[in-house]
Amino acid sequence: MKLDTEGLDAICNLVDDLCGIYLDSSKDYLIEGRLADLVKKHGCNSYAELARKARLGASNPIATDVVNAITTNETLWFRDATPFNALKFKILPELIDAKSTTLFPRKLRVWSAACSTGQEAYSIGMTFGDIVPDVANWDLQIVGTDVSSDAVRRASEGKYSQLEVSRGLDQVHQSGYFTQAGRDLQINEVLRSKCRFEVRNLLQPFTTLGKFDIVFCRNVAIYFKDEDRKSLFRRIADQLNPGGWLFVGSSESLTEIGPEWSPQRHCGAVCYQPKAGMLAAR
């Protein structure tokens, strides 16, 4: 079915409202490629009709189908190795040392925003396990969130094909953190117990999430409009504990947000901390 101007506008507005992803006429091929089957599945005569049906009522399954189809779940283990090197050699050791004199010396919370099918969250857990041998005795909480319910379901299962596991994961991590599950490989129970996943729209308030020591929010805000991107990172700052860290994608920068964030380079990765007094002033 051909995507006409009315349908393009309706779908672009719908996707923006549902998950903040900004689409325009240059993405007509993407819309047709990912939503054509949904038009047929839901008995629609046009893309505009699909958009109208998706807006009917709360928790609409058509809206869920659109989000699952349009979002990009392309990911791999330890994607862009530099943030994980910064975690391993700089940030985690310093956070662990700083927490040693607090009331909760073995508590650490990490948020993997736009976690896709879970590889980033589990990679963070593996990085922690690489430097802390008794990870089972730590109150390590890794929260993965994504707007796609399909991605969150797969992340929660923690089960991957051999091909998926081989994309970025060396043999040491494969043997140390997976068990065989038929033809697939399953994240082991210790690592799975440290991770939980939930559906969450980054444009909505971050209620019930709590505070974090580290936030990964990589390669998602690039799809947002400028005002949504600025709002997102300012709200993430509110979720960081004092001394907390933020990682964004290698092609992203927070310089446009203003002077609130302090960039630092460690192990080839640029990471950020809110500047002193930023939160107090808000």
C-alpha positions as CSV (number, residue, x, y, z in Angstrom):
1,M,0.0,0.0,0.0
2,K,1.3,3.4,-1.0
3,L,2.2,5.9,1.8
4,D,0.6,9.2,0.8
5,T,1.0,12.7,2.4
6,E,-1.9,12.3,4.7
7,G,-0.6,8.9,6.0
8,L,2.9,10.2,6.3
9,D,1.9,13.1,8.5
10,A,-0.4,11.0,10.6
11,I,2.2,8.3,11.2
12,C,5.0,10.9,11.9
13,N,2.8,12.7,14.5
14,L,1.7,9.4,16.0
15,V,5.3,8.1,16.5
16,D,6.4,11.4,17.9
17,D,3.5,11.2,20.5
18,L,4.1,7.6,21.3
19,C,7.8,7.5,21.8
20,G,9.4,10.9,20.8
21,I,11.1,9.6,17.7
22,Y,11.1,12.4,15.1
23,L,10.3,11.2,11.6
24,D,9.8,13.3,8.4
25,S,9.3,12.8,4.7
26,S,12.9,11.6,4.3
27,K,11.9,8.4,6.3
28,D,9.0,7.4,4.1
29,Y,10.9,4.2,3.1
30,L,11.4,3.3,6.7
31,I,7.7,3.8,7.6
32,E,6.5,1.7,4.6
33,G,9.1,-1.0,5.3
34,R,8.2,-1.4,9.0
35,L,4.5,-0.6,9.1
36,A,3.1,-2.1,5.8
37,D,2.3,-5.4,7.5
38,L,0.5,-3.7,10.3
39,V,-1.8,-1.9,7.9
40,K,-2.8,-5.3,6.6
41,K,-2.9,-7.0,10.0
42,H,-5.3,-4.5,11.5
43,G,-7.5,-4.3,8.5
44,C,-6.7,-0.7,7.5
45,N,-7.2,0.8,4.1
46,S,-4.4,3.4,4.6
47,Y,-1.6,4.4,6.9
48,A,-3.8,7.3,8.1
49,E,-6.4,4.8,9.2
50,L,-3.8,2.8,11.1
51,A,-2.7,6.0,12.9
52,R,-6.4,6.8,13.8
53,K,-7.0,3.3,15.2
54,A,-3.7,3.4,17.2
55,R,-5.0,6.5,19.0
56,L,-8.3,4.8,20.2
57,G,-8.1,4.3,23.9
58,A,-5.4,3.7,26.5
59,S,-3.1,0.7,26.2
60,N,-4.0,0.2,22.6
61,P,-2.5,-2.9,21.2
62,I,-2.2,-1.2,17.8
63,A,-0.1,1.5,19.3
64,T,2.1,-1.1,20.9
65,D,2.5,-2.8,17.6
66,V,3.6,0.5,16.0
67,V,6.2,1.2,18.6
68,N,7.6,-2.3,18.4
69,A,7.8,-2.1,14.6
70,I,9.3,1.4,14.3
71,T,11.9,1.4,17.1
72,T,15.4,0.2,16.2
73,N,16.6,-2.7,18.3
74,E,20.0,-3.0,16.7
75,T,22.6,-3.7,19.4
76,L,25.5,-5.9,20.4
77,W,27.6,-6.7,23.4
78,F,30.0,-4.1,24.7
79,R,28.9,-1.8,21.9
80,D,31.6,0.9,21.4
81,A,34.1,-0.6,23.9
82,T,35.4,2.7,25.3
83,P,32.5,3.4,27.8
84,F,33.0,-0.1,29.2
85,N,36.8,0.5,29.5
86,A,36.0,3.7,31.3
87,L,33.7,1.9,33.6
88,K,36.2,-0.9,34.3
89,F,39.3,1.1,34.9
90,K,38.1,4.5,36.2
91,I,34.5,4.9,37.2
92,L,33.6,1.7,38.9
93,P,36.8,1.5,41.0
94,E,36.3,5.1,42.2
95,L,32.6,4.6,43.0
96,I,33.4,1.4,44.9
97,D,36.1,3.1,46.9
98,A,33.8,6.1,47.6
99,K,31.0,3.9,48.8
100,S,33.2,1.9,51.1
101,T,32.7,4.4,53.9
102,T,29.0,4.9,53.5
103,L,26.0,3.2,55.2
104,F,25.5,1.0,52.1
105,P,29.0,0.2,50.9
106,R,27.9,-2.6,48.6
107,K,25.0,-0.9,46.8
108,L,25.3,0.4,43.3
109,R,22.5,1.3,40.9
110,V,22.9,1.6,37.1
111,W,20.3,2.6,34.5
112,S,20.5,1.4,30.9
113,A,18.0,3.7,29.2
114,A,16.8,2.5,25.8
115,C,18.3,-0.9,26.6
116,S,16.9,-2.7,23.5
117,T,17.1,-6.5,24.0
118,G,19.3,-6.3,27.0
119,Q,22.9,-6.6,25.7
120,E,24.0,-3.2,27.1
121,A,22.6,-3.9,30.6
122,Y,24.1,-7.3,30.8
123,S,27.4,-6.0,29.5
124,I,27.5,-3.5,32.3
125,G,26.9,-6.4,34.8
126,M,29.8,-8.3,33.2
127,T,32.1,-5.3,33.5
128,F,31.3,-5.1,37.2
129,G,31.9,-8.8,37.6
130,D,35.2,-8.5,35.8
131,I,36.6,-6.4,38.7
132,V,34.4,-7.6,41.7
133,P,34.8,-11.4,42.2
134,D,32.0,-11.7,44.7
135,V,29.3,-9.9,42.7
136,A,26.6,-12.2,44.1
137,N,27.1,-10.6,47.5
138,W,26.7,-7.0,46.2
139,D,23.4,-5.1,46.0
140,L,24.0,-4.3,42.4
141,Q,20.8,-3.1,40.6
142,I,20.9,-2.6,36.9
143,V,17.6,-1.3,35.5
144,G,17.0,-1.6,31.8
145,T,14.2,0.3,30.2
146,D,12.9,0.6,26.6
147,V,9.8,1.8,24.9
148,S,9.4,-1.4,23.0
149,S,7.6,-4.2,24.9
150,D,9.0,-6.8,22.5
151,A,12.6,-5.7,23.3
152,V,11.9,-5.6,27.1
153,R,10.4,-9.1,27.0
154,R,13.5,-10.5,25.2
155,A,15.8,-8.7,27.6
156,S,14.0,-10.1,30.6
157,E,14.3,-13.6,29.2
158,G,18.1,-13.2,28.9
159,K,18.2,-15.9,26.2
160,Y,20.2,-15.4,22.9
161,S,21.1,-17.3,19.9
162,Q,24.8,-18.3,19.3
163,L,24.9,-15.7,16.5
164,E,23.6,-13.0,18.8
165,V,26.1,-13.9,21.5
166,S,29.0,-13.9,19.1
167,R,28.3,-10.2,18.2
168,G,30.8,-8.5,20.4
169,L,31.2,-11.1,23.1
170,D,34.6,-12.9,23.6
171,Q,34.9,-16.5,24.7
172,V,35.8,-15.6,28.3
173,H,32.5,-13.7,28.8
174,Q,30.5,-16.4,27.0
175,S,31.8,-19.2,29.2
176,G,31.7,-17.1,32.4
177,Y,28.2,-15.7,32.1
178,F,26.1,-18.1,30.0
179,T,24.7,-21.6,30.3
180,Q,23.4,-23.7,27.4
181,A,19.7,-23.7,26.9
182,G,19.0,-26.0,23.9
183,R,20.4,-24.3,20.9
184,D,20.5,-20.9,22.7
185,L,22.6,-19.5,25.4
186,Q,21.0,-18.2,28.7
187,I,22.4,-15.5,31.0
188,N,23.3,-17.2,34.2
189,E,21.2,-16.7,37.3
190,V,23.6,-14.5,39.2
191,L,23.8,-11.9,36.5
192,R,20.1,-12.1,35.7
193,S,19.3,-11.5,39.3
194,K,21.1,-8.2,39.2
195,C,19.1,-6.9,36.2
196,R,15.5,-6.0,35.8
197,F,13.7,-4.6,32.7
198,E,10.6,-2.5,32.2
199,V,8.8,-0.7,29.5
200,R,9.3,3.1,29.9
201,N,8.9,6.1,27.6
202,L,11.8,8.5,28.1
203,L,9.5,11.4,27.4
204,Q,7.4,10.6,30.4
205,P,8.2,11.4,34.1
206,F,10.8,9.1,35.7
207,T,8.6,8.4,38.7
208,T,9.4,5.2,40.7
209,L,12.8,4.8,39.1
210,G,14.8,6.2,42.0
211,K,18.4,7.5,41.9
212,F,21.3,6.0,40.1
213,D,25.1,6.1,40.3
214,I,25.6,5.6,36.5
215,V,23.2,6.2,33.6
216,F,23.8,4.9,30.0
217,C,21.6,6.8,27.6
218,R,23.2,6.2,24.2
219,N,22.0,6.6,20.6
220,V,18.4,7.3,21.4
221,A,18.2,11.1,22.0
222,I,19.6,11.6,18.5
223,Y,16.1,10.7,17.2
224,F,14.4,13.3,19.4
225,K,13.5,16.9,18.7
226,D,15.8,19.4,20.3
227,E,13.5,20.5,23.1
228,D,12.8,16.8,24.0
229,R,16.5,16.0,24.0
230,K,17.3,18.9,26.3
231,S,14.5,18.0,28.6
232,L,15.6,14.3,28.7
233,F,19.1,15.0,29.8
234,R,18.1,17.6,32.4
235,R,15.6,15.1,33.9
236,I,18.3,12.4,33.9
237,A,20.5,14.8,36.0
238,D,17.7,14.7,38.6
239,Q,18.1,10.9,38.7
240,L,21.8,10.9,39.4
241,N,23.3,10.5,42.9
242,P,26.0,13.0,43.9
243,G,29.1,12.0,42.0
244,G,27.1,10.1,39.4
245,W,28.0,9.6,35.8
246,L,26.2,9.7,32.4
247,F,27.3,8.0,29.2
248,V,25.8,9.1,25.8
249,G,26.5,7.8,22.3
250,S,29.9,8.4,20.7
251,S,28.4,10.8,18.2
252,E,26.4,12.7,20.8
253,S,27.4,15.7,22.8
254,L,25.8,17.6,25.7
255,T,27.4,21.0,24.8
256,E,24.1,22.1,23.2
257,I,22.3,21.5,26.5
258,G,24.2,24.4,28.2
259,P,26.9,24.6,30.8
260,E,25.2,22.2,33.3
261,W,27.2,19.2,32.3
262,S,30.9,18.7,32.8
263,P,32.5,16.4,30.1
264,Q,35.5,14.2,31.0
265,R,37.5,11.9,28.8
266,H,38.5,8.5,30.2
267,C,39.9,5.5,28.3
268,G,38.8,7.2,25.0
269,A,35.2,7.7,26.2
270,V,33.6,11.0,26.9
271,C,31.4,10.8,30.0
272,Y,29.5,13.5,31.9
273,Q,28.8,14.6,35.4
274,P,26.3,17.4,36.4
275,K,28.3,20.4,37.5
276,A,28.3,21.2,41.2
277,G,25.3,23.3,42.2
278,M,23.3,22.3,39.1
279,L,20.6,20.4,40.9
280,A,20.5,22.8,43.8
281,A,19.8,25.7,41.5
282,R,16.8,24.0,39.8
